[in-house]
Amino acid sequence: MKNFITRALTGIVFVAVLISAIYIHSYYFLVVFGLITGLTLWEFYGLTLHQVQTPLNRLFCALGGSYLFAASFCYTHDLTGRWIFLPYLLFLLITLIAPLYEKGGDPLKRWTVTLFGQLYCAGSFSLLNQLTSVTGYPGEIVHIPYFALALFVLIWLNDTGAYCVGSLMGKHRLFERISPKKSWEGFGGGLLFALLASQVFAYLLPSYSALQWIGLAIVVVVFGTWGDLIESLLKRQLGIKDSGHVLPGHGGMLDRFDSVLLAIPAAYIYIELFIRN
């Protein structure tokens, strides 16, 4: 019961912080998701870089990813020019050069782990800025919350539906080699929950058709499921159960955002091709 209460309270605070960050103010969004990007990278490098030693500092790598998110925010909202990305390009150059000055080890693994973390975490979160902005006047922030909100709500309801249905009637394994507990029945339950939620968004935002929202729900569920499986594969490779303990009762940052990290770029592609086009 104590663990359930801890998990419930953490979940409530977690959801409240994310929703408020998406809705309240664009600068609050910048701070919260910039921090989330940095914490996710800090956790990722803590799990991986102790196995693949690197001359680059863990904090340096985490700050590099947070900078990319902040730079993307400023550029997307026309607050600055393309030069804002130059420090991040310098960070990438340092990443490539650093192994030259350390003897031994495996430079290829070091480059792979460092750059994969940037792509996997910082690259994905940075695309959230594309989902929450529209072109306005130079120097003017035009923040639109509904696509980002829809993405997170669809992910949460998919997880809830998959857990409930999978626990009650899950018999056919979805991907037993990676995640033995996931079932096709759970996948169908999560998809059903997400499809129902998509019609609520269609009702609240009639400027986009019900079919467009259905398509977004399917994309988010499919790629969110793959994102969950990718993190499960990562943890299997590292021999760990949870990615961290920063969220009491919920594990680490990667555990909470695993589905989102793949759903964000997939949703962005879909929205650009079939909604905003």
Stockholm file with secondary structure:
# STOCKHOLM 1.0

chainA/1-277         MKNFITRALTGIVFVAVLISAIYIHSYYFLVVFGLITGLTLWEFYGLTLHQVQTPLNRLFCALGGSYLFAASFCYTHDLTGRWIFLPYLLFLLITLIAPLYEKGGDPLKRWTVTLFGQLYCAGSFSLLNQLTSVTGYPGEIVHIPYFALALFVLIWLNDTGAYCVGSLMGKHRLFERISPKKSWEGFGGGLLFALLASQVFAYLLPSYSALQWIGLAIVVVVFGTWGDLIESLLKRQLGIKDSGHVLPGHGGMLDRFDSVLLAIPAAYIYIELFIRN
#=GR chainA/1-277 SS CHHHHHHHHHHHHHHHHHHHHHHSCHHHHHHHHHHHHHHHHHHHHHHHTTTSCCSSCHHHHHHHHHHHHHHHHHHHTTSSCGGGGHHHHHHHHHHHHGGGGSCSSCHHHHHHHHHHHIIIIIIHHHTHHHHSBCCCSTTCCCBCCHHHHHHHHHHHHHHHHHHHHHHHHCCSEEETTTEEEEEHHHHHHHHHHHHHHHHHHHHHCTTSCHHHHHHHHHHHHHHHHHHHHHHHHHHHHHTCSCSCSSBTTTBCHHHHHHHHHHHHHHHHHHHHHHTCC
#=GC SS_cons         CHHHHHHHHHHHHHHHHHHHHHHSCHHHHHHHHHHHHHHHHHHHHHHHTTTSCCSSCHHHHHHHHHHHHHHHHHHHTTSSCGGGGHHHHHHHHHHHHGGGGSCSSCHHHHHHHHHHHIIIIIIHHHTHHHHSBCCCSTTCCCBCCHHHHHHHHHHHHHHHHHHHHHHHHCCSEEETTTEEEEEHHHHHHHHHHHHHHHHHHHHHCTTSCHHHHHHHHHHHHHHHHHHHHHHHHHHHHHTCSCSCSSBTTTBCHHHHHHHHHHHHHHHHHHHHHHTCC
//
